[in-house]
Every structure is written in C-alpha cells, then in structure tokens.
Amino acid sequence: MKGFAGRLSISGLVLLLCMVSLVSQLRQDGVIVHSHIDVNSLWTSSSSSGWRPSSAPRSFWPPPPKKSNGYLVVRCNGGLNQQRSAICNAVLAARIMNATLVLPELDTNSFWNDKSGFAGIYDVEHFIKSLRHDVKIVESLPYVSDKKKKKMKAFQIAPPRDGPPSWYETEALAKMKQHGAIYLTPFSHRLAEEVPNAEYQRLRCRVNFHALRFKPDVMQLSNQIVSRLRAEGHFMSIHLRFEMDMLAFAGCLAIFKPEEQEILRKYREQNFAKKRLVYNERRLIGKCPLTPEEVGLILQAMGFDNSTRLYLAAGDIFGGERFMQPLREMYPHLENRTTVAAPEELEAVQAEGRGLLGPAVDYMVCLLSDIFMPTYDGPSNFANNLLGHRLYYGFRTSIQPNRKALAPIFMARESGGGAAAANFEAMVRGVMSGGTFGRSHRRVNPESFYTNPWPECFCRKESDDPRERCPANTRMNATASEEEGSDGIKRVLSDDVE
C-alpha cells in the first residue's frame, strides 16, 4: 500500500512540475493570450518552398547484374504498414547483396486473421516492373531438379534488429553464397533506418511510394469513398488508434472498467514482454494514445467547428460507444469505410472484417484526405507511413498532436482546477500551434525515415547544392503524380518506370 501511495505521489509531483513548467513557458511565449490557428488555411497543402518529390538516383546506379549471388526470402511480420516498411527494407537488402528477391511473405497471425499474401494486397506485376532497374524479383524459389518436383530450400537466419548494411554485405551474403538462398525471419525492423548512403534511402522511397501499389479493386473502392466524401466538401481523416492491442501494448489501463482492464492485462501478458507500467507515468511521457474525447477537445481548441466532417480509420474501439459518445457529441459528422461504402462493395474486396484489406482502403482514404491526424505514432505503423507519404505527395496537411506536452493539460482539466483548467483551450492551441502541419523539416531522432523522407527523397529544380538539384535524367525519375479521375477526384498514382 505504501508503495502504491508512493507511486501516486511521484506521479502527482511529476504532473505538478510539468504543469508549472508548461504554464510558465506558454506565458513567456505569449501563446496563452495570443495563440491562434487559422484552420481555414489547413484545408490546403503546405508550401513546398520549391521542393518536389523525387526518388530517382542522382549518382551512378547500375542495373542489377545478370547473375545474382543467390535468392533472398523474407517473412514480414506485424500489421499492414509494419509489413510495408519491411518490404522496403527487403528490396534494399537484396540490392545490397546483389540478390534475387523472392516476393516477400506477409504475416498471417491470429490477430489480423488474414491470409491474403502479397498478391492478395498489392499489384505484383507493377511491383516487379517498377523495380526492374534496382533488383531482380521472382514470385517463388526455383525448382532444383529437372523434373521440377522439388523447390530450392532457403537457409533460415534470424537477422539482428536494425542491422547495418555491413551485416548484409558480410554474414548474410556469406550464407547466401554457401546455400544459394537465405530465409530471413522475422523481418520487422531488421535493417537500420538511418544509413549514410542517400541512394539507399531513395530506393526505399521508390519502393514505398511507387512500387507498392494496392490491387486495382482496393484502389477503386478507396477512390469511390473519397469521391463520396468530397461531394460534400472538405474532410479530415483521423487514425483513431484505440484498439485492444495498442492499449495493451501501451499499458494504458486505468481509464477502463475492472473487467476491461483484466482483458487488456491478459492480452499484454500473452503478447508482450513483462514490464511495470503505471498509467499516469505512461501518459506524462506521451506513451498513451489519445482518447476519442481528447481528439474532439483538441479539434475544438484549434477552432474546427462541429460541422467538420471526420473520417475515422480505426478498428474495434475498445470500450465501445462509451468512449465514442463524447467525440460524436462534439463532431456529429463521423464516417468510416462501413458508413460510406455499401456492404457488398466492402465484401467484394474483402475489406469488411479484421484483415489487412480494410486498413489498405483506410490508408488510401487517409492519404487523399484534406487533413490527416494520427492519435498515436510509433515505429513503422499506419500513421508513420502515412505522414511520410503525405509529405511526399505534395506536403499535404497533417496534424501531429504532441501527446507528451498535452498530457498535463488534459490531466489538470480532469482534476478540475489550476491554470490549465482556466486556460485549457488556449494552452492546447499553444501546444498545437508549434506543429509543422505537413511542411518540410529536418528529420531528428527518433523521427522515422518513413515518417519524414526529407531531404533525401526531394529535390529542387534550381539549387546551388548539387545534392538538392533535381536529376536531369528522367529515365528513372519516379515522382508522385496526380491524375484527375473520371469521378472528378484526384487519385494518387505511381508513374510507371520507363
């Protein structure tokens, strides 16, 4: 009991110190009185300042040799976008080793209950064709006998987390030459994001923003949803990460009923490493996802009125309507893929359930939305990849709440007193006004390359710095493009590499 009281007092002291520091800083900067966000300007993309997306090579980049060193097979684990970044890393690893890449395997774990595989989600022909100047890609390992009854067997290796390119150039390559093929599993976060070779980073962008195109039926349904939403004006997409797996991972249990806490606790014990997690402490360091109510309070403080239309990209909200009701009361115009698309349309692309195709549709709708706001961002997840994709696709407005800075303001409001309660909306605006809103900015650790591929994957037509100048050779000049569709909306397409 004493230990529990001690933890509470520590959390209270930390909260008090955070509030004193925050209020002092905001008053010093004058944002409590003078903070203002022009929400009307957020409905249009940020200024590019002369930058344009370009993942084309800017130095010598020979095509893959006719003979490779062997075959690379990888198993990409995790959700849709963790797998997506793993695919980008697999292509880069194959390039580093001069390997023939076998179409990556996608995880079929029990949570997603999805056995679509690569070909069930992505356009395989486009993927292989787009990357033909970078790596050789085949759909499966070759047969080893003339009678074609037995396929080559790959030697299994567990690659190191965030392994440097040198590991692939030495240990992995040696095993590949010895066995003819290697199987790297698991392959989530198995190649360092920060590598000194800018051409390697541009290859990742070519994969992520051009080669990885969802199947035509997913693209078509996504465009139909966006068209219907746009018919009524601007809309904002929100990645509402408030599902059981995320809450259990984050250890943010205290706001739930005892029986709900037990469900989260059991899920955590079964799926994540044992760790002592205290809700208020987690919240104060920004490790808890925003609740639906907090999302609404942020938007209200920023100045978005209740006519604002919100598209929610989310799974099953843990706690259900009890948590959704406050957001619904603040913003009644809530939509998701099941309210905009007909059941038969979702069923046609298998996007109605828990599998990966539903998130694929949500990804495209969020990419095309006027404004995107994530409620939680972590390594290689849905929000991180979307933030980078929207930056690449024309500096489209994204709102990134600083959960660590906002937590003490919300907690003080909940306690019912203090400067934060009296100046709640002004203090929230003060925090939110410091965002980049989709503008280019220098990547600083721990920001992910997939969240912010600037400056490596951008160029300027006129620049004194040759590293920034757009390449003259357009043979592989893969840049994001927009095409006006027959339904009157702009569709994100990838240029075929000629």
Secondary structure by P-SEA (a helix, b strand, c coil): caaaaaaaaaaaaaaaaaaaaaaaaaaaacccccccccccccccccccccbbbbcccccccccccccccbbbbbbbbccaaaaaaaaaaaaaaaaaaccccccbbbbbccccccccccccccaaaaaaaaacccbbbbcbbbbccccccccbbbbbbbccccccccccccaaaaaaaaccbbbbcccccccccccccaaaaaaaaaaacccccccaaaaaaaaaaaaaaacccbbbbbcccccaaaaaaacccccccaaaaaaaaaaaaacccbbbbbaaaaaaaccccccaaaaaaaaaaacccccbbbbbbccccccccccaaaaaaaccccccccccccaaaaaaaccccccaaaaaaaaaaaaaccbbbbcccccccaaaaaaaaaaaacccbbbbbccccaaaaaaaaaacccccccaaaaaaaaaaaacccccccccccccccccccccccbbbcccccccccccccccccbbbbbbbccccbbbbbbcccc
